[in-house]
């Protein structure tokens, strides 16, 4: 897609973004399977109050564990050229469980060699500060002025007290991606992480001048996104696919 802008001498076409060269062989990104917080946030009966516990310690639901089994089947079905040689997980419980359960399922499904696995804190979810584990309606109920400020400035730049904006998340993800590019040149890499990180990856890999992805819908739980190497760059080829999940059982 090309954006059209008015220049000094008429209309000119400007690319959406100028992606930088990348050394990675390819990149996969999986959003963790359904968590207890996902269910809480989606239920009208609980949307007006925060959850107990911590975001980092949030467990998977039973259906989330089933999703992990299906992710394992997807992983086992990858060709040797597409199979990741390195996995990097968010430190949060729900992401580490997603990877552990899907890796176990892949091993059971067929012979599957061990994959190097690391945990990196820069892949953690967006920090919401004083509004940790607060659904949006709970924020509005507790601090209507903050909810109004979020609506006014937009979710991409809104920073809750003590927390991060999505723009802040993109900054740390950019640093992670640049370092990963340097240490895993030529490799297929799989990230197991969170919606905010997957969206940040898309924004960063779209390149310099790419539009802010503030209108994107959240990628589904247990979904797969893929960037394939084209020349010296990584191009988006799969976005938020959950085709490996049984039709009719996908979570919202």
N, C-alpha and C positions, 0 to 999 in steps of 0.2 A: 504493500500500500504506500502511496505517496501523498503527502500533505501538500496542498496548493496554497501559496501565500502571495500577497501583493508585494512586488519589489519596486525599486525606483523606476524601472523601465518596463513595467507591466507585470503579468503573472508568471511566476517561476515555480517549478516543481522542486520540492525539498524532501529528501528521504526521511522516513519516520525516525530513523536512527542510523548512526554509523558505527557498526560493531567493530570491536578491536580484535586483532588476531589472537587466537587461543591455541595452546599446545595440547590440551586434553584430546583424547581420541573420541570421546563422546560423553554425554552426561545424562543420567536418569535422576528423577526426583520423585519420591513417593511421599504423599502426605500420610501421616499415621492413621491407623484404623480407628474406628469409632470409639470415642472415650466416654467416660461417665459425664464429663462436662458437656460434650456435644448433645447428649440426651437432655441434660438439665436446661441448656440454653434453648433447645427446640420446644420444650414443653411449656405451654401457656400458663400452667399452674405454678411453675417455678421461675418464670422469667423475671419476676419482680423482686427477687431476693438473691443474694450471693450464695455460692456454695461454701461449704466448709472444706478445710484442707488447704493444700497448696497446688498451684498450677503444675509445678515440676513433678509432684507426686500423684497426679491424676492417672487412674488405672483405665484399662480398656474394659468395654462391656463384653458380654458373651458374644453378641453379634460381631463386635470388633475382632474378637479372636477367630471367629469364623472367616471374616474378611482376610485375616492373616493367612489362613490356610489356602485361600484362593490366590492370594498374592504369591504364596510359595509355588503353587502350580504354574502361575505366570512366569516366575523366575526360572523354574526348571525347564520351561519350554523355550527359553531364549537360545538362539544359536551361539556357538562358541565365539563368533566374532562380535556378538552383541552383549555377551555375558560380562558383567562388571568384574574387574580384578581388584577393586577397592570399594569398600562401603564406609561411609562416614555418617554417623548418627548424631542427632541432637542428644543432649544429656538427659532429657526428660524421660520419665518412666514409660509413657505411652509410646514414644518412638523406639526406645530400646526394646520394649516388648514386641512391638510390631516387627522389628527386624529379627529378633530371636525366634519368634514363632513362624515367620515366613521362611526363614532359613532352615528350620527343622522340617517344615513341610516339604521344602524343595529336596532335602536329603532323602526323606521317605519316599518321595515320588520317583526319584531316579538317582543314580549315582551322581553325586554333585561334589566337586572339589571344594575344600574350605576357601573362604574369601577373607582376605585381610580386612579387619574391621577396626575403625577408630571412632572415638567420640570427641566432638569439638563443640565447645560451649557457644560458639558463634552461630550455630544452627538452632539455638533455642527459640522458643516462640516469642512473639512480641510481649514485652513486659508492660503490664497495665498499672503498675504502681499501687496506689491506694484503692484502685478498682479491680484488683486481682480477683478473678472468678466472679465478676459481676456481669450478668447479661446486660444488654443495652438498656432494657426497661428498668433494671435495678439501679443503674447509674442515674437515669432520669429521675427516679424516685428519691434517691439519696442526695443527689447534687444536680438539680435541674439547670443551674447556671453552667455547669460543665458540659452537660448534654447539649445545651444551646450553643456553647462555644465550639463543640465538636461539629455540629451541623453548620455553623457559620464558616469555619476555616477549612472544613473538609477533613475526612478521616486520614488522608495521606500525611498531612502535616500536624494533625492534632496530637499533642503530647499530654497524656494524663499526668496529674501530679505524681512524681516519683517514677514515672514510666517512660515509654518510648513511643515516638510516632512511627508510622510505617517507613517514613524517610530515614529515621534512625536505624531501623532494621536493615534497610538497603545498604547503609554505610558499612555496617559490620559484615554483611554478607558479601559485599564487594571485596573487602579485605580478605575474607576467607577464600573467595573464588580466585583471587589473584595469587594467593599463596598455594592453593591447590594446583593451579595451572603450572606453577613452577616446580612442584615436587612430584607430580603425577603425569608428566608429559606423555602423550601417546596412549594413555590408559582410558578404558571405559570405567566411569566412576558412578556409583549409586549413592544418592543422599536420601536418608530417611529423616523427615523433618516435619515442618508445620506449614499451614497455608500461607502465613505472612512471609515465610522464607521462600516458598515456591514462587509466589508473586514477585518477590524481590529479584529472584534469579531471572525471571522473564524480563523485568525492567532493565537489569544490568546487561544481559546478553543481547537485548535489542539494540544496545549501543548508545553512543553519545547523541544527545538530543532526542532520545525516545520519549514519547509522551508518558506522563505519569499514569500508571495503571489503576487509578482510583475507581474506575467504573467496572472492573472485573468482578464477576461473581466468585465467591470462595470456591477453590477447587475441592472436589468431593473427598471425603475420607477414603483411604485406601486406594486413591487414584494414582495414576502413573503419568508423568510428563517426560518428554525426551527431547534433547537437543543432539542432532547428528552433525558430525564434522562435514563441512562443505568447503573445500579449499583450506584456508587457514582460519576459518571461523566456525562457530557452533550455531546452527540454524534450528529453530523450533520446528519439530515435526509431529509431536504428540502433546496435546494439552489436556490435562485433567481427565484422562480416559479411565473409566471404570468398567470397560467391556468385559473384564475378567470376572466381574461379580455377576451373580445370577440375576437375570432380568426380573424386576418386581421386588427384589430384596435390597436394592441400593438405598443407602440412607440419604436423608436430605441434608 
